[in-house]
Amino acid sequence: MYLILLGAPGAGKGTQAVELSKILKVPHISTGDIFRDNIKAKTELGVIADSYISKGKLVPDDVTTNMVDDRISQEDCKNGFILDGFPRTIAQAEALEKILGKTKSKLLKVLNIVISEDVVLRRLSQRRICPNCKRSYHLEFDPPHGDICYSCGAKVVQRPDDVPDVIKQRLITYNESTKPLIDFYRSKGSLVNVQSENDIDESLQNSLYALGLKGI
Ligand code: AMP
């Protein structure tokens, strides 16, 4: 399956993608995670990406699209993938269609994870992540063990872009650049809305239902 997860920052794309990847047996590709790994490793890409991410802005389309093109050309993506955080602009969506070609583009399914801005703000400020295995935590509803990741034992951290000023800018960026993708994919008949206000289990069930996979 060729799946795109759309949604505002904090909508739960990453959390859903991890579970859907296990169920659908296709790789989860998070452009945000790839950028963060590059920032940590201080690569050239990481230095470029950090200068945008730290301000809540988008990394330029050509940089991001080339990175995704490289990743989805790999062997493990030949039967599909889950894209989490890409595309984020119309130009990226058009580039993706070119990369995939007509046949695969027609197979693309897009889950638009719907969530109110209030919930986004509460989720992002309380979010902590494991930089090692990428598991995401919520300080109130799904806290780590002290500041230790249950899954791998690494120390969890707050993402530097999960602070109020950057969150505000990320939401502006989402509304300006990413939200238009809802109409883009709706007009192609590939978009399904999924409610994600409540807990992850319910959101995941909603996604499976939307993909015609209820009962798995
Ligand atoms: P995420 O982990 O998906 O919230 O992404 C974190 C940050 O990485 C975003 O706020 C952007 O600055 C950058 N980023 C991730 N994906 C993209 C993309 N498709 N295009 C441009 N920038 C991106």
Residues whose N, C-alpha, C, O or C-beta is under 5 A from the ligand:
A	BS01	AMP	T31 G32 D33 F35 Y52 I53 G56 K57 L58 V59 T64 D84 G85 F86 P87 R88
